[in-house]
Amino acid sequence: MRIVTNWRSRLRDYSTIALALGTATVAAWTLLPTDLKAFLPTQYVAWAVGALNAFGLGGKFLVQGPVDTPKD
């Protein structure tokens, strides 16, 4: 395994953003006080994170970013 040469361009990919949002959601959930967690069921958070991660995984199979167009 090796890091891609243009790794900075990957930070703007939809899949990377979706996976980062899923990670941020879990981090924010763990930092919330218990009384605030009572307003939002854990199942909703789990479904939201699962959906974000599924979008991120699915996005890895799509062309992301500018597409090279043939010049006439």
Secondary structure, DSSP 8 states (H G I E B T S, - for coil): ----TTGGGGGGSHHHHHHHHHHHHHHHHHHS-HHHHTTS-HHHHHHHHHHHHHHHHHHTTS--S-------
